[in-house]
Amino acid sequence: MSRPDEFALIRLLTDRNRTLGRRGWGNAKDGQPPKSGVVVGIGDDAAVADISPGCQLVLSCDTMVETVHFNRCTMRDSDIGFKAMASNISDMAAMGAVPRFALVSISIPQGWSTERLSEVYDGLYECADMFDVEIVGGDTTSAPQLLTVTVTIVGEVEAGKALLRSTAREGDAVFVTGELGLSAAGLHYLLGRAETLGSGEEPSQEPGRRDDGPAPVGEAGDRAPQGAARLVEAHRRPIPALRASAIIQQQGHGRALNDISDGLASEAWEIAEASGCGLVLEEAGIPVAAELLEYAEWSGGASMDWILYGGEDYQLIGTVTAEQAADMKLRFERAGLPFYCIGEVRSDFVGVKLRSLTGAVTDVEKRGYNHFPAE
Amino acid sequence: MSRPDEFALIRLLTDRNRTLGRRGWGNAKDGQPPKSGVVVGIGDDAAVADISPGCQLVLSCDTMVETVHFNRCTMRDSDIGFKAMASNISDMAAMGAVPRFALVSISIPQGWSTERLSEVYDGLYECADMFDVEIVGGDTTSAPQLLTVTVTIVGEVEAGKALLRSTAREGDAVFVTGELGLSAAGLHYLLGRAETLGSGEEPSQEPGRRDDGPAPVGEAGDRAPQGAARLVEAHRRPIPALRASAIIQQQGHGRALNDISDGLASEAWEIAEASGCGLVLEEAGIPVAAELLEYAEWSGGASMDWILYGGEDYQLIGTVTAEQAADMKLRFERAGLPFYCIGEVRSDFVGVKLRSLTGAVTDVEKRGYNHFPAE
């Protein structure tokens, strides 16, 4: 597109959402009744919203930058929006909070068509709708070169009930809420495929093929195992563990909690340092997806590296009193959700160790996920 | 600097603020008592904060992008931070709200040294401290080329008391809270000087001169009138009209309210369209700073163009019942603040007109400020 001026673009995106009858975008003047606590939506200098009585605010934001967090080889446009929203909702899950409202700030380079922008917004809304989050405002600016999306999330938690990183105690069981390393392996696959295809960061523009982002997994003659599709989906469309968080909050015996945005090692270290304790993880307890093993074997990658030092799985790692771990596992099972006890909390050191399948105990490096290795 | 990895950088900026004993950055574990409603500050997955009983949330965000909103010729690094915070606090003023908490997301290109980043944060804090706003969280990412700063502001307003754009009524007086056009004229001066000096977007690096951003106004042999310094200050360090907003809120007879981020014309149009009415502005009533007139004469620019179509002055435009306009003016005077009645609200058309000094009435174009003309 020729770039519409700033105001025309804001209007376009706003009108688009009004047209679709999105919740929360109307204000009193539009004659739409306020829903879900939104008193004034997009269209004034700021949004106005209610939070539930007796609740505290929970606030977080996350930014995704083209070429740093995604490119045309790794993400479809709608994935960018979906993941930007998901990573923020995950921060609410990590606090035991309920996400309520979001603001979206997007800086748009000249090369992005209105259609591609629409796709980004589709993804933002798809994830927001999934978790009943209202997009109540934001900012739209131009950018010289690369797309940047910042989502700010506003959630609520019953006063005093936020689940912090600093509350792990000796004897607690360490748990995770799902399989790990999938997203990093998915990224590994996508980057490797892009290199093989030689498409660099630009999408291929063969005749007859729409410019609709990266080719579907398994196309373009690659020989990756079928399971790679699950890894790619985990990278592109992570599902925040909000249901798991709610169970932990309701059960009432959860202690420390963190979402795994930067790999198991990094997040375990954060709990260890904030709580002033040691976490001993048992390799035997850490869940490993069949697809991850299969892909690691095929690609020559190391599944445990992706699990420990990969990122963006957005599962939760937490601790629970040892007495209540079984009860919590039961509650998860009843909800049809996985729950894995993967270690214990100790007070005789500060840090993270791993007991391997052979019984050898080694220190886990304090490092995390730095997005694209090339950056 | 060689770029520290993402986590090292977050730690650096966070530690820096902890070291300085900034308010709100500590959490329970640091042993600092929570202040100003901050229960958990930076260092967990999200911040936790209280808002005042009986209040509604007011939410907004604004992004500033290098080369779109600022460059090395127009802003010192601390100005970038100051203005990013100021524009957000101004949105709270525009709603009659009290700003409370802010989140800062910053995307940092390789070329930005830690020292320059520190300057940006100094500016952010300087403005936040000025208005008692607590920076409670954010995100720090790398960026390939250009600095991007997004600030999200969370404020509060007594339930039902937010001042919207849609509430202007026939017979209301239209007011502004200060002189306009200064920021746009300041930008005009800065861009013109950069062109004259031929420094493009890069700062000069003469021996003995620190790389501390654009030269002070009046240096480098330019012959601009002394008053240009005020215009430049208005562009770099706008002061949000929060005190004015509080008076309007307390007086209780304010109707519509908007902050002037995109020029008088654009903001008046927003009130007109949202309220379904017409605003007739009187040129005789619109305040014009002596420095603006002087600079317009010197540069050959048109002061009324800057006033109507320039932006980023962050004064307020609003309407008040005609009966209460005098009382409001008196309250402003008592507080030592200017207050200008510049027109009236009509119901026989929707839009904005200007009655010139000669009595001729013309339509005011519905266009606003598009940052750098070159973009």
Interface residues (C-beta under 8 A of the other chain):
Chain A: D5 E6 F7 N27 A28 K29 V39 V40 G43 D44 D45 A46 A47 V48 A49 D50 I51 Q56 L57 V58 L59 S60 C61 D62 T63 M64 V65 T67 V68 H69 D91 M92 A94 M95 A97 F101 L103 S105 S107 V136 G137 G138 D139 T141 S142 A143 P144 Q145 L146 T148 T150 T152 I153 V154 G155 V157 A159 A162 L164 R165 S166 N258 D259 D262 S266 A274 R367 G368 N370 H371 E375
Chain B: D5 E6 F7 N27 A28 K29 V39 V40 G43 D44 D45 A46 A47 V48 A49 D50 I51 Q56 L57 V58 L59 S60 C61 D62 T63 M64 V65 T67 V68 H69 D91 M92 A94 M95 A97 F101 L103 S105 S107 V136 G137 G138 D139 T141 S142 A143 P144 Q145 L146 T148 T150 T152 I153 V154 G155 V157 A159 A162 L164 R165 S166 N258 D259 D262 S266 A274 R367 G368 N370 H371 E375
